[in-house]
Amino acid sequence: YNSIIGHTKDSEKKQILLQLDYIPENSILILDRLYPSAELIYELNKRQIKFVIRCANTWNAAVSKVYIDKNCRDKTVTHKITEKAVTELKKRVSPEEVKNMNCNLEISYRILKVKIPDNEASIKAKTENTEMLLTNIFEGMTEEDFQKIYNYRWGVETGIDVLKNKLAIESLTG
């Protein structure tokens, strides 16, 4: 395993981009709300790394539409990435790749509206919140499968809680 611990001013989004080479084949990368970005989704799709990312219901217009639509729980979208995302991508690719990078680059992902426990207490009480997940897994998995996959993140969250709150290592991120 490989990890990075940095100052809180360091962005988790930038740190995860440095870690992509270390993700084992056939893995599913599970990320929380700090991570969704067009740049990251583009990079994960390009590398064929499967992901499940929790995002705010207002992350972008497509996510917001699914969130407010009572009849929609699952939608696949494709859209162009922003100029800002293209600029960031160009910083990390070869000069040959830079020539082909522009705002016509597209990303595709699936938006899922799922019920997942909010914390350990809600797991025990069997209460759930509606959450938005982004993924590039388009077939073969149900909403329940994504609930189970996302719940694997809980062990990481409790570990982070120990570091930040119990050990008071609040000036670090990773």
Solvent accessible surface area in square Angstrom, and as a share of the most:
residue,aa,sasa,rsa
1,Y,277,1.05
2,N,74,0.38
3,S,91,0.58
4,I,54,0.27
5,I,118,0.60
6,G,13,0.12
7,H,92,0.41
8,T,67,0.39
9,K,179,0.76
10,D,61,0.32
11,S,44,0.29
12,E,33,0.15
13,K,75,0.32
14,K,122,0.52
15,Q,15,0.07
16,I,23,0.11
17,L,18,0.09
18,L,114,0.57
19,Q,23,0.10
20,L,5,0.02
21,D,113,0.59
22,Y,135,0.51
23,I,36,0.18
24,P,90,0.57
25,E,160,0.72
26,N,155,0.80
27,S,32,0.20
28,I,65,0.33
29,L,27,0.13
30,I,37,0.19
31,L,9,0.04
32,D,24,0.13
33,R,113,0.41
34,L,110,0.55
35,Y,19,0.07
36,P,5,0.03
37,S,21,0.14
38,A,17,0.13
39,E,23,0.10
40,L,1,0.01
41,I,0,0.00
42,Y,35,0.13
43,E,7,0.03
44,L,0,0.00
45,N,44,0.23
46,K,89,0.38
47,R,94,0.34
48,Q,155,0.69
49,I,20,0.10
50,K,89,0.38
51,F,0,0.00
52,V,0,0.00
53,I,0,0.00
54,R,22,0.08
55,C,1,0.01
56,A,45,0.35
57,N,50,0.25
58,T,103,0.60
59,W,65,0.23
60,N,38,0.19
61,A,72,0.56
62,A,23,0.18
63,V,0,0.00
64,S,33,0.21
65,K,131,0.55
66,V,1,0.01
67,Y,80,0.31
68,I,129,0.66
69,D,61,0.32
70,K,189,0.80
71,N,145,0.74
72,C,24,0.14
73,R,92,0.34
74,D,67,0.35
75,K,92,0.39
76,T,78,0.45
77,V,19,0.11
78,T,75,0.44
79,H,61,0.27
80,K,115,0.49
81,I,5,0.03
82,T,83,0.48
83,E,125,0.56
84,K,159,0.67
85,A,8,0.06
86,V,6,0.03
87,T,68,0.40
88,E,36,0.16
89,L,0,0.00
90,K,76,0.32
91,K,138,0.58
92,R,92,0.34
93,V,26,0.15
94,S,49,0.31
95,P,112,0.70
96,E,112,0.50
97,E,66,0.29
98,V,49,0.28
99,K,151,0.64
100,N,108,0.56
101,M,13,0.06
102,N,70,0.36
103,C,52,0.31
104,N,100,0.52
105,L,31,0.15
106,E,93,0.42
107,I,3,0.01
108,S,38,0.25
109,Y,0,0.00
110,R,22,0.08
111,I,0,0.00
112,L,4,0.02
113,K,12,0.05
114,V,0,0.00
115,K,81,0.34
116,I,0,0.00
117,P,27,0.17
118,D,64,0.33
119,N,62,0.32
120,E,81,0.36
121,A,69,0.53
122,S,12,0.08
123,I,73,0.37
124,K,152,0.64
125,A,68,0.52
126,K,177,0.75
127,T,74,0.43
128,E,94,0.42
129,N,61,0.31
130,T,44,0.26
131,E,15,0.07
132,M,2,0.01
133,L,0,0.00
134,L,0,0.00
135,T,0,0.00
136,N,9,0.05
137,I,15,0.08
138,F,88,0.37
139,E,152,0.68
140,G,81,0.78
141,M,42,0.19
142,T,74,0.43
143,E,48,0.21
144,E,100,0.45
145,D,47,0.24
146,F,0,0.00
147,Q,33,0.15
148,K,130,0.55
149,I,19,0.10
150,Y,12,0.05
151,N,55,0.28
152,Y,161,0.61
153,R,29,0.11
154,W,72,0.25
155,G,52,0.50
156,V,75,0.43
157,E,48,0.22
158,T,50,0.29
159,G,33,0.32
160,I,62,0.32
161,D,55,0.28
162,V,65,0.37
163,L,83,0.41
164,K,75,0.32
165,N,99,0.51
166,K,143,0.61
167,L,107,0.53
168,A,74,0.57
169,I,57,0.29
170,E,110,0.49
171,S,65,0.42
172,L,63,0.31
173,T,11,0.06
174,G,57,0.54
